[in-house]
């Protein structure tokens, strides 16, 4: 069974990707320092997959640890999620974000080179596009100045991959530019576990629906959108996980050096108010929300052109917005019954 290392594999997207890898016949190996994940995730993974997924606890900036992982496992590829990811926090502590997000990629690339592991899938973001001039966003759409240090680390990491491949390194890499991951595993056994106040919309929605938060604020209703609220491309986390499996399979049939990038979204935008209405429909609850002022730095509208990933990776999203919100709500209900 081919082994794939998942850095940050106990996190939101990483844990769902571990499930998708098992379903596809791979053996995931997780490394995570649990700075933004709970160890209870490992129990959820075991229940879903029927197997104990190997996990190394530690920081993938730690070269000695990474060398040990590579020496103890004959790896076919790496999926690199591990990074700090809170946009607001990145503006308050930019040096932490640059040190962690960039150095961790450098360590991964250096150790991959030493051990002859050629296939890498990198977790990038649609934040590299900023507020695009035309929609939908294609992979060829020019990147803009990042709105945050977090977004800038993604741009810099993409540039590092580009330059490394140009140097004729034995590396085949794909950068996946995520749009807005939501949802949870349909079993309700794993899902998004934000620490503190959520920075993403859907956990705030479900926590408000569950009475954990009194009220949800919609930041602005005067944008140039169908109902005045911001538009995003919301993709189910299991569809996103499947894109990583497709990427690994694609790279195995390619000859290094190679670098490519793909948007991962549904190809459709939904407003914040549409998300709220969809949640109310699937949950049967009236959500307590208010309209607030615009939030500085928010992009008005963005959604993906997914033609390239549809064509080249034979990937299509399977879940609807309502599916995603139903799974998020079931996960919230499970959390409320069994707090982590």
Buried (B, 14 or more C-beta within 10 A) or exposed (E): EBBBBBBBBBBBBBBBBBBBBBBBEBBBBBBBBBEBBBEBBBEBBEEBBEEEBBBBEBBBBBBEBBBBBBEEBEBBBBBBBBBBBBBEBBBEBBEEBBBBBBEBBBBBBBBBBEBEBBBBBBBBBBBBBBEBEEBBBBBEBEBBEBBBBBBBBBBBBBEBBBEBBEEEBEBBBBBBBBBBBBBBBBBBBBBBBBEEEBBBBBBBBBBBBBEBBEEBEBBBBEBEBEEBBBBBBBBBBBBBBBBBBBBBBBBEEEEBBBBBBBBBBBBBBBBBBBBBBBBBEBBEBEBEBEBEEEEEEEBBBBBBBBEBBBEEBEBEBEBBBEBBBBBBBBBBBBBEEEEE
